[in-house]
């Protein structure tokens, strides 16, 4: 079941190009979603997510305690975001990324960055491999919602911070 979550903050958005880890390209386009535990819409979305995950547990005959913390895509909070849920999500296929008017966005539009707000469509699934059981999330689409304070380094135009230099 796909779940739409409105106005979440994005962190580590590798959605136009796959990120790298230890010099190797990731297999997926990824982003971390930051849901505010004080936002009623986010609380409702989290209830839908929990319901979907409970259905997965029931279908697969597993329970939450079967999973190590690093094998679960949802974190209850972090040092940086103590009153938020963090959802790491991704997709091996390119994610649909659109603007408020549903026109396509590209990386050069500079609207999708760590700290911006977006509406997203995700779902959750169970994955069992020899090295562990996982609950993971797919992201299908991102719609830019509004600008926010940048969280990580982003391309910032500093050309106005320099002075004109005389010819040598």
Residue pairs with C-beta under 8 A, 6 or more apart in sequence:
1 48
1 52
1 123
2 121
2 122
2 123
2 140
3 45
3 48
3 49
3 52
3 121
3 122
3 123
4 45
4 119
4 120
4 121
5 33
5 35
5 41
5 42
5 45
5 119
5 120
5 121
5 122
6 41
6 45
6 119
6 145
7 39
7 41
7 117
7 118
7 119
7 145
7 146
8 33
8 34
8 35
8 42
8 117
8 118
8 119
8 120
9 33
9 34
9 36
9 115
9 116
9 117
9 148
9 151
10 31
10 32
10 33
10 34
10 112
10 113
10 114
10 115
10 116
10 117
10 118
10 142
11 31
11 32
11 33
11 34
11 86
11 114
11 115
11 151
11 152
12 19
12 30
12 31
12 32
12 114
12 152
13 31
13 112
13 113
13 114
14 26
14 29
14 30
14 31
15 29
15 30
15 31
15 95
15 97
15 112
15 142
16 29
16 97
16 106
16 107
16 112
17 29
17 107
18 25
18 26
18 27
18 28
18 29
18 30
19 25
19 26
19 30
20 26
26 90
27 92
28 90
28 91
28 92
29 90
29 91
29 92
29 93
29 94
29 95
29 139
30 88
30 89
30 90
31 89
31 90
31 139
31 142
32 86
32 87
32 88
32 89
33 86
33 87
33 89
33 120
33 122
34 81
34 84
34 85
34 86
35 42
35 45
35 46
35 84
35 85
35 86
35 87
36 42
36 83
36 84
37 43
37 77
37 83
37 84
37 85
38 83
42 85
46 85
49 74
49 87
49 124
52 123
52 124
53 124
53 135
56 62
56 124
56 125
56 126
56 135
57 63
57 64
59 126
60 126
60 128
62 126
62 133
64 72
66 133
67 132
67 133
67 134
67 135
68 132
69 75
71 132
71 133
71 134
71 135
72 134
72 135
73 87
73 88
73 89
73 124
73 134
73 135
73 136
73 137
74 85
74 86
74 87
74 135
74 137
75 85
75 86
75 87
75 88
76 85
77 83
77 84
77 85
77 86
78 84
78 86
87 122
87 137
88 137
89 120
89 122
89 136
89 137
89 138
89 139
90 137
90 138
90 139
91 138
91 139
91 140
95 139
95 140
95 141
95 142
96 140
96 141
96 142
97 104
97 105
97 106
97 112
97 141
97 142
97 143
97 144
98 104
98 105
98 141
98 142
98 143
98 144
99 105
99 109
99 111
99 143
99 144
100 143
100 144
100 145
102 143
105 111
105 112
105 144
110 154
110 155
111 144
111 147
112 118
112 142
112 144
113 150
113 154
114 150
114 151
114 152
114 154
115 148
115 149
115 150
115 151
115 152
115 154
116 144
116 145
116 146
116 147
116 148
117 144
117 145
117 146
117 147
117 148
118 142
118 143
118 144
118 145
119 142
119 143
119 145
120 139
120 141
120 142
120 143
121 139
121 140
121 141
122 137
122 138
122 139
122 140
123 137
123 138
123 140
124 135
124 136
124 137
124 138
125 135
125 136
125 137
125 138
126 133
126 134
126 135
126 136
127 133
127 134
127 135
127 136
128 134
